[in-house]
Amino acid sequence: MKNFDGRILFLDRADINTDEIIPARYLTEIAKEALRPHLLEDLSLEGFEPARDTAGKAVVVARQNFGCGSSREHAPWALEVNGINLVIAESFARIFRQNMFNCGMIAVALPAAAIAEIFARFAGRDTVLKTDLAGSRFALTAGEDRLSVPFSLSGFERALVEAGGWVEYADARY
């Protein structure tokens, strides 16, 4: 099972699409490692510098409709190869979200109020998130500020995560 703990990359924007996660010009790559330096390089967000801002981050928190656009597994791969195995947003494009789970990663939708509170309290701060998968809770910490946030996964999503992804899940069962 992958690691779902670490420092948060706050992307305060809605509709971050798969072309912004990994530009289409890199879709000819078949090795995940080749995607590493190109994560979010076309993302338009004031003050955002991909290489600087993604370094050392393990979790993304964003607004609604994350992963919209073209359906491609390269978008979760680009996150994964950069050590980001968890994305939290208000909502996700259906195919992107399923691709995350198929890769043994987690995409959690939280209510708009919870996302707003997370941004208000923690954006712009060095924030660490710990995932309690068994208890279905996130613990966010920045200095003395702490927040516990419940989340839910379906039984099948949890099984995919615990197996390490769809291929590993299928290998163990079929």
C-alpha positions as CSV (number, residue, x, y, z in Angstrom):
1,M,0.0,0.0,0.0
2,K,1.2,3.5,-0.8
3,N,1.9,6.3,1.6
4,F,-0.9,8.8,2.1
5,D,0.8,11.1,4.6
6,G,2.9,14.2,4.0
7,R,3.1,17.9,3.2
8,I,0.2,19.5,1.4
9,L,0.4,21.3,-2.0
10,F,-2.6,23.7,-2.0
11,L,-3.9,24.5,-5.5
12,D,-6.6,27.1,-5.0
13,R,-8.4,26.7,-8.3
14,A,-11.3,24.8,-9.7
15,D,-11.3,22.8,-13.0
16,I,-7.6,21.7,-13.0
17,N,-7.6,19.5,-16.0
18,T,-5.4,16.6,-17.0
19,D,-3.5,18.7,-19.6
20,E,-2.5,20.9,-16.7
21,I,-1.5,17.9,-14.5
22,I,0.6,16.5,-17.3
23,P,0.7,18.3,-20.7
24,A,-0.4,16.2,-23.7
25,R,3.0,16.6,-25.4
26,Y,4.3,14.0,-22.9
27,L,1.7,11.4,-23.5
28,T,4.0,9.4,-25.8
29,E,6.1,8.5,-22.7
30,I,5.5,5.0,-21.5
31,A,7.7,5.2,-18.4
32,K,6.3,7.0,-15.4
33,E,9.7,8.3,-14.5
34,A,9.8,10.3,-17.7
35,L,6.8,12.3,-16.5
36,R,8.4,13.4,-13.2
37,P,9.8,16.8,-14.3
38,H,6.6,17.8,-16.1
39,L,4.0,17.6,-13.3
40,L,1.8,20.7,-13.4
41,E,4.2,22.6,-15.7
42,D,1.3,24.1,-17.7
43,L,-0.9,25.0,-14.6
44,S,-1.9,28.6,-14.6
45,L,-2.1,29.8,-11.0
46,E,-0.7,33.1,-9.9
47,G,2.7,32.7,-8.1
48,F,2.8,29.0,-8.8
49,E,6.2,27.5,-9.8
50,P,5.9,23.8,-10.4
51,A,9.4,22.6,-9.6
52,R,9.6,24.8,-6.4
53,D,6.1,24.3,-5.2
54,T,5.7,20.5,-5.8
55,A,9.0,19.5,-4.2
56,G,8.5,17.5,-1.0
57,K,4.7,17.5,-1.3
58,A,2.7,14.3,-0.9
59,V,-0.9,15.5,-0.9
60,V,-2.8,17.9,-3.2
61,V,-5.8,19.9,-1.9
62,A,-7.8,21.7,-4.6
63,R,-11.3,23.0,-5.4
64,Q,-14.0,21.3,-7.5
65,N,-13.8,19.3,-10.7
66,F,-10.1,18.2,-10.3
67,G,-8.9,16.0,-13.2
68,C,-11.4,17.2,-15.8
69,G,-10.5,17.1,-19.5
70,S,-9.1,14.2,-21.4
71,S,-9.2,10.8,-19.8
72,R,-5.7,9.5,-19.4
73,E,-3.9,7.4,-16.8
74,H,-0.8,9.6,-17.3
75,A,-2.3,12.3,-15.0
76,P,-2.3,10.0,-11.9
77,W,1.0,8.5,-13.0
78,A,2.6,12.0,-13.0
79,L,1.3,12.6,-9.5
80,E,2.5,9.2,-8.3
81,V,6.0,9.5,-9.7
82,N,6.3,12.7,-7.8
83,G,5.3,11.1,-4.5
84,I,1.7,12.4,-4.5
85,N,-0.7,9.6,-3.8
86,L,-3.6,11.5,-2.4
87,V,-5.7,14.3,-3.9
88,I,-8.5,16.0,-1.9
89,A,-11.0,18.2,-3.6
90,E,-14.7,19.1,-3.7
91,S,-15.3,16.9,-6.7
92,F,-13.4,15.0,-9.4
93,A,-13.9,14.1,-13.0
94,R,-15.2,10.6,-12.9
95,I,-12.5,8.9,-15.1
96,F,-9.6,10.7,-13.3
97,R,-11.0,9.6,-9.9
98,Q,-11.3,6.0,-11.0
99,N,-7.8,6.1,-12.5
100,M,-6.4,7.2,-9.2
101,F,-8.0,4.2,-7.4
102,N,-6.9,1.9,-10.2
103,C,-3.3,3.0,-9.5
104,G,-3.8,2.3,-5.8
105,M,-4.0,6.0,-5.0
106,I,-6.8,8.0,-3.3
107,A,-9.0,10.8,-4.6
108,V,-11.3,12.0,-1.8
109,A,-14.2,14.4,-2.4
110,L,-15.1,16.5,0.7
111,P,-18.0,19.0,1.1
112,A,-17.3,22.5,-0.1
113,A,-17.5,23.8,3.5
114,A,-14.7,21.4,4.6
115,I,-12.5,22.4,1.6
116,A,-13.1,26.1,2.4
117,E,-12.1,25.6,6.0
118,I,-9.0,23.7,5.0
119,F,-7.9,26.5,2.7
120,A,-8.8,29.2,5.2
121,R,-6.9,27.7,8.0
122,F,-3.9,26.1,6.3
123,A,-3.2,27.4,2.8
124,G,0.1,29.3,2.7
125,R,1.4,27.4,5.7
126,D,3.6,24.4,5.9
127,T,0.9,21.8,6.6
128,V,1.3,18.1,7.1
129,L,-1.6,15.6,6.6
130,K,-1.8,12.2,8.2
131,T,-4.3,9.6,6.9
132,D,-6.0,7.2,9.2
133,L,-7.3,4.8,6.5
134,A,-8.9,2.4,9.0
135,G,-10.6,5.3,10.9
136,S,-11.4,7.2,7.7
137,R,-10.0,10.5,9.0
138,F,-7.4,13.0,7.9
139,A,-5.4,14.9,10.5
140,L,-4.0,18.3,9.3
141,T,-1.3,20.1,11.3
142,A,0.4,23.4,10.9
143,G,2.3,24.6,13.9
144,E,-0.2,24.4,16.8
145,D,-3.3,24.4,14.5
146,R,-4.9,21.0,14.1
147,L,-7.9,19.8,12.2
148,S,-9.5,16.3,12.0
149,V,-11.6,15.7,8.9
150,P,-13.7,12.6,8.3
151,F,-13.8,11.0,4.8
152,S,-15.4,8.0,3.2
153,L,-14.4,5.5,0.6
154,S,-16.5,2.7,-0.8
155,G,-15.6,-0.9,0.0
156,F,-14.3,-1.4,-3.5
157,E,-12.2,1.8,-3.4
158,R,-10.7,0.8,-0.1
159,A,-9.9,-2.7,-1.5
160,L,-8.2,-1.2,-4.5
161,V,-6.1,1.1,-2.3
162,E,-5.2,-1.7,0.1
163,A,-4.2,-4.0,-2.8
164,G,-2.0,-1.3,-4.4
165,G,-4.3,-0.8,-7.4
166,W,-6.5,-2.7,-9.9
167,V,-3.8,-5.0,-11.4
168,E,-2.7,-6.2,-7.9
169,Y,-6.4,-6.5,-6.8
170,A,-7.2,-8.6,-9.9
171,D,-4.0,-10.7,-9.5
172,A,-5.0,-11.6,-6.0
173,R,-8.6,-12.6,-6.9
174,Y,-8.8,-13.9,-10.4
